[in-house]
Each structure stands twice: as structure tokens, then as C-alpha cells.
Amino acid sequence: PQETGSLTYARTMAATSAMRASFIAVVALIASGDEMAFVDVSATDTINIRSLDIPVNSKRGIANLFTEDPMAAHDWAMQSSILKIVRAELAAAAIPTSAAAGRIKRIEDELRPVWSVMPKNKLGGMTNNTMRYTVHKYFAQKYGWSIKGLEPAGAAFLHVMPVTPDVRQVTKYITPTYIHKVLLDITGSEDLDLHRLAIFISTIEHLIRAEMLEYLYSAQRIMQVKIAGPKTEGEVDLVISAFMLLYAFGANLEVSTKRDLDKTLTFLQANHKGWQQLQTHIQDLKKSTTGTATDGFDGVMGLATAITQNYRDWHSPTCRDARERLLAMPSYKDGRVSVLDLIPVRVPGSRLLFTEAQDYLRHLGTLDETNASNPQLIVPNYLASQALCLTTASYYTVCCKSLCNDILARLERAAAAPSTT
């Protein structure tokens, strides 16, 4: 439903559209029954603010999949929810015996190697830019997630779009910057030490989990599966399929009907190789997930969490295919290939590769234009860029595993200091 009124935040389509490799599957089905297509939306560092009388790019239920960017309707978070979660994390962190305190301590231990090598200010804390890099790296290494709003443009958003108390919703692309500001304001700090950095990360994880709970409730409601109590294998499969239509495809379950989803799922299963491969991946995860999905809501939530945290594994074959194709190109030398060699190619059951325009590649920092007549694609930068990421209806995109990050992690553990000889 569209919102109006003076308290509604101006809907914003930010430069972070560059982070969206929109997963428009049903549109792809019309063109070809066995291929999964993606749309890479290019962007500049400008911000286009949409006024209140322009509706969010959203349509009823499954019809939302036919909009230009089906994920646009899921790119918003309630300011009040963010504030409550930040305060809850701070309060729980102050209780040493709480589960949250234990989780924050675990995050601190995971951060310690990179914390030891990151430059600090005179107070021994992290500046904004260093914090953004560290948090981005944490989620990228652990899950393959690129948190929306941690790209360079995100830091400037609050200066352009101040979040005042009367604002109801904020775009997810400024949420990390907003959390950072709130955390510093509440604690009276100028920067983040290791403990506050761990609380920052725990807050993002809390937001993601709360949203996944909401999505799973919607999936069970729309598929008419009871929330509490044991479930059959068939019911679990129905709920998870509906959940994936929202998480990966951008379907709007709040205004869908069971009939809508039943017809869509039947068609996908019969005609769409990408969907079939995704279902195989999910069934494999069901076998390896601790606990049983049929045990009740917690079991289904455990499976949904495993799917989202391992979504990179399902995406890895596409990443591997792109890498192998680039390394095999005749012009490949010193980690670069000629842009002239980039010819769009379709990966069966997956996506089109190498479709990006030069302006977009330049925006991503993947072009070497030393020789203007023969620009070169920097292969490692391209493979780690948003060009190959999958968008989701959550706070992040899912990207290819960076081999460079593994090397950096080994160097950080060995150096244990900002500089070494």
C-alpha cells in the first residue's frame, strides 16, 4: 500500500542503485523458459530524491516482479525499529550474562585480527571511513554479504537527507550511517572502539534477523501454514519457496494471494532451470542444517537463516564461470583483459555476463584507462564488484568470494599491527 502524509520520509532512489543486480526472474521466464536473468542498474554518485506524490516502484503481489526494480519496495526500514534495536543492543551488552553480551564478545574476538592492523585516531578509535571498511570486510568474508550503504557514497547521505524525529522510514542505504550516528550520540563517543564496533555489527545482524522473521511470518500466512507447532515436509517446502520469492525475487507477499504464489511456483518448478537449481541447493542445506525444519517455527527459521547465510555458495558457480572466462580471453595479461573482448554471454540457468557499459565499469573502479584507445578491465576488481552481486530484499547484496580478502586476512594475522617490515 502506498503511504502519504507529512510524516512519511521522502522516498529516495539513491546512487546506491549501483548495488542492485536486480533478480527479475519472472520477466526472464517470458523470454526463455530455462534461463535466469539479472538486470544490472548503473548509477552515478548523485542522489535523486523522489517526492511524496511519486509512488514507490511497487505493484500488487507477484505483479511486483514485472516492475523495473522489484526490490525497490523492500529498501526501507522503520526509524523507530532501528532506534529500538540500537538501544536494545546497548542495554543487553551491559549485562555480562546475557546472550547478546556473549554474541558481542564473539564478534569482538572475530574482529581482533583486523582491529589490530587498522589505523586508529589519537583516541585509539576508528574513524568513519576505517569503520566502514572494517564492517564491510567482516560481512563480506563471513557470508559474502555487501551491506547496503557501506559503499563510499553512503557516508554522505545524512548530510543530504537528515533523519529528524518525524521521519518514519529511512532507506536501507543510509541505515549503517544512521546507526553509527545514533550509537555515538547515545554513548557520548566521538568514535568506535572495539566494543562499540562489535555492537554496531551486532545491531546490523539484529536488524537482518528481525526482518527475516517478518518475511517468514508473511510466507507462512500467505501459504496458510500455521505459525506454531510441527510442520510437514511439504509445508516447510511451501513456506521456504514463498520466502525465497520475497528474499531473492522481490515479490510483495503482503498483498499477494496463495493462488498467486501457487501458480508462480508451479511455473518456476516446471520451466526454470535456475529455480530448480536453487531448490536443489535448499534441499542439500536441509540435510546439513542443525535441527529439523519440521519441528516448528524455530526449525523453519533455522533453515531460512542457513539459506541466507549460504546464499553465496549457490552463487559461486556463476562467479567461477565469470573468472574462468576472463582468464581464458586472448588479451588476458597481468590481471587485465581488453574491454573490447567483453562480449555478453549467457550462463545456462544463471545470468548474462559481461553486459556492463564502460561508464558503469568506471564507476565500479574496474577500468584501467592508461591507454585510452584500449581500456582494460581489472579482473580482480571486477570479480569483487557489485556487477556480479545478487540483490536481496534484506540489508545486503550477495557477492562473489574475494580471493584477495583471504590473502589480506593472512597478512593481518601475521602483522598484527598497522605497519610492519
N, C-alpha and C positions, 0 to 999 in steps of 0.2 A: 504493500500500500504506500502511496506517495505521501510524504509529510509536508505540511505547510505551517506557517506561523513564524512569529518573530523569534522564537526560541530555537528554531531549527538552524543548525550550522549550515552555512553556505556550502553546498555540495562542490567538491573540488576534484577536477581531473588534473593531477599534478604531473610534473615531469617524470615522475616515477612510473609512468606508463611504460617506460623502457624496461621495467622489471617484469612486464607481463608477457609471457608466451602463452597467449590465451588458448585454452583447451576446448576448442569448439568442435566437439565430436559429431554431433548430430548433423551439422552442416556438412561435415566431411562424408557422412553416410550417403547423402544425396548424390554427391559426385562419384563416390566409389564405395562399394559395399565392404571392402576389406582393408581400407586404409584409415589411419588416424591422422588427422591434420592438426597443425598448430598455426596460430597467427602471431607473428612477432610484430608488436606495435612499436614503432620508433618514436622517439621523443627528443626534445631539447631540454636545456636546463631551465626553461621558463615555466611559469605556473599559470594555468588558465583557471580562474575561479568562476564557477558556474553559479548564477544567481538562483534564488529560491524558486523562481517560477519555471525553471527548466528541470524536468523530471530526471531522476536517476535512470541510467540506461538499464531498465528492468521491465520485464513483461510477466504475464501470469504463468506461473509454474514452469512446465517444460518449454513453453514458448520462449522463455528467457534465454535458452540455448541458441536462439536464432538472432539475438542482438549482436551488435558489433563487438562488445566486450561483456560476456555473460558474468564475469567476476566483479564487474563494477558495483553491483548491488550488495556485494559482500565485503566491500572495502571500508566499512565504517564500524566504529566502536563507540559505546556509550561512555561519555566522560565520567559520569558518576561511578560506573563499574570500574574504570581504571583507577580512580581515586580510592575506592574501597579496597581494591586488591593491593595497591601500594601500602596503604595503612595496615591491612591485614598481615602482609609480609613483614613489615617493620615490627608490629606487635608480637608476632609469632617468633621472630628472630631473637627477641628479648627474653624468651622463655627457653632456657637451655635444654629442657627435656622434651620440647615439642618436636613433632615430626618435621615441621618447617625448618626449625633450627638445625636439625640433622641434615636436611636436604641442602641448606645453605652452606653448612660445613663441608659437605661433599663437593659442592660447586667450588668453594674456596680451594680445596685440595686439587681439583682438576685445573683450576686457573693458575696455581702457584708457579709452574714452569714458565708460562708466558708472562705472568706478572713480573717475575724476576728479571726478564730481559727488556721489558718495555720501559721507555724513558719516563721519568716522573718529574713533577714540578718541584719547586722549593719546599713544598709542604709534604712531599712524599706521596702525593696522589696523582691520579691520571687526569689529564686534560680531556676535553670533549672529543677531539679527533682521535686520540690514542684509545679512549674508551670505546669509541665506535668500531675501530679496527679490531680491538680485542674481543668484543662481543660478537661481531660478525664472524671472526675466525672460530670462536668457540662453537657456535651453532653449525657452521659450515663443516668443521671437522667431525663433529659428533653425529649429525643427522643429514648433512648435505643441504641444510636449510640456509637460505639467504633472507634474513629478516627484513621485511619491507620497512623502508625508512632509514636503514643504516648505510645507504649509499651516500656519497658526498652531498647531494642536493638536500637531503633530509634535514641537515643541521640548520639550514636557513629558514625552514618552514615557519617556525614560531615567530620569526621577525616579520614575516609577511602576513601570517594568519594567527594573531594572538588568540589563545584559548582563554576566554573570560568565563566567569561563573555561569552566565546564562547560556553558554554553548551546550547543546545536548549531545551532539555527536562529533567525533573527530575522525578524520581519515586515518586508516592504519599506517599510512606512510609518514605521518608525523607522530605516531604513538610513542616510538622509542625516545624521541626528543622530548616529548611531553612528560614521559615517565622520569627521565633524567632530571628535568626541571623540578618536578614535584618532589622527587626524592631529596634533592639538595635543599629545597625550601623547607621541607618537614624536619630534616635533620640539622638544619642550620649550617650546612657544609658548603665549602667552595669547590670541592672536587670529590672524586670517589676513591676511597682506599679499597683494599682487597675485600673487606667485609661488605661494604656498601655496593661494590661491583657485583659481588655474588647475589646480593638482594635484588639488584637491578635485573640480573639474568633470571633469578627465581620468579620475579614478577612477570616477566615475559612468558616463562613456562606456565605460570598460573593462568594468565590470560588465554593462552593457547588451549590448555586443558579445559577451562571453563567453556570456551567456545565449542570444543569437541563434544562436551556433554550436551550442550544446547542442540547441536546438529544431530546427535544420536537420538535425543528425545524426539526431535522432529521426524526423524526417519522411522522410529517405532510408531509414532502417532499416525503418520501418513500410510504406513503399511498395515495398520490395525493390529499391531502386535503388543501385547500387554507389557507394561514397563517392568513390573516386579515379577519375580518368580522364574522358574526354569523355562527354557525355550527349546523347541525342536531344532534340528539342524536346518530344516527348511526355513523356519522363521528367522534364524540367525542370518542365513544367506540373503533373505529378502531385505532385512534391516541394513546389512552391510552394503548391499547393492544400492539401496536408496541413499545411504550415507555417501557412497562414492560418487553418485550423480551430483551431489551437492559439493563435496570436497574437491573433486577433480574436474567436474564439468561446469559447475556454476548454476545448477538447477535451483530454482527458488521453491523449496519444499513448503514454505509457509502458506503458499497459495496454490499448491498442487493438489490433485486428487489421486487416490490409489489407482484408478483406471488409467490416468495419465502415465504414471510410472510403470504399471504393468505392461502397457503397450510398448513403451520405450525400451524396457529391459528385455522383452521378448525379441524385439527387432535387433537390438545390440547383440544379444547372445547368438542369434541366427546368422547375422551378416557381418559382424565387425571383428576382424582378427585382433585388433588392439584391445578391445574389451575382453575378448576370450583369453588373451594372454594375461591381462590383468586379473581375471578371475582365477586362473591357474596359480598365479603368484599369491593371491589371497588364500587359496586352499592350502598351499605349502606353508604359509605363515600360521594358519590354524593348527597345523600339526605340530609346529615348533613352539607355539606360544604357551607360556606357563599358565596353567589353569584350563578350564573348559568354557568355551563361549556360551554353551547351553546352560550354564549354572545360574544365569540371571543377568541383570543389567551390568553388574561389575564385570562379568565374563565377556559380554559384548563390548564393553568399554575397553577392556584389556586388548581385545582383538583389533578394535579401531585404532587404539594407540600404537599397537605394533605395526599396523599398516602405514600410518602416517610417519612413524619414525624410521621405517624401512622403505619408504617410497623411492628413495634414491636407488636402491638395489634394483627395483623394477625399471628405472630409467637408465641404468648403467649400460645395457646393450646399445642403446642409441648413442650414448656418449662414446663408447668404444668404437662403434661403427664410424662415427664422425672422425675420431682420431686416426683410425686406420686409413680412411680415405684420404685425409690430408697428408699423412706421411707417405702415401704411395703416389702422390702427384709428381709429375716430372720436374716441376720447378722447386720442389722442396729442398731447402738448404738452410742450415743453421737455425732451425726452428721457425722458418718462414716459408710461405708459398705465395706465388703471384696471385693477386686478386683476379687477374684475367683467367686463371684456371678454375675459378669458383663457378661451377655450373650446377644449378639446382638439381637435386637427385632425391628420389622418394625412397624411403626405407619401408619395405612392406610391413604393414601392421603398426607403423610408428608415425613418421612425420617427414616433411620435406626438409632437407638440409641445404645450407648454403644459399639461402634466399635473401639475405640481408643486403640492403643498399649500402653503398660506401659511406654515406653520411652517418648511418646508424653504427657501422663498424668503427668509424672515427669517434663517435660519441662513447662507445664502449671502451675505447683505448686499445683497440686490437689492430690498428693500422700503423705500419711503418711507411711513411711517405718521404723518406730521404731522397728517393728517386721518384719525382712527381709523375713521370711518364710510365712508371711500372710500380705502383704501390704494392706493398707486401702485407699479407695477413700474418700477424704474430700468433702462431698456433697455440702455445700455452695460454696466452691471454684470451684467445677466442674460446677455447675449451672451458675456461673458468668463468666466462662471461654470462650475462643474462640471456644471450642469444640462444643458449642451449638449455635454459632453465624451464621447468614446468610451473605454471602458476597454480595456486590453490585458493580455496575460499577462506584460508586462515591468514595468519600474520606473516607468511613467508612464501617464497618460491623454493622449488626443489631443484638443485643444480648438480652438475657433474662433479665427481670427486676430483680434487686437485692433488696431483702428484707432488706439486711444489710445496703444498702445505705439509705433507709428510716429511719432506726433506727439512723444511724450516723447523718443524717440531723437534727433530733430532738435534739440530744445531742449537735450538733454545735450551734443550735439556743439558747439552754438553757445555754451553757457555754459562748459563745461569747468571747472566749479567747483561746490561745494555750494550757493552762492548767487550771485546776480547782480542787477544793477539795469537 
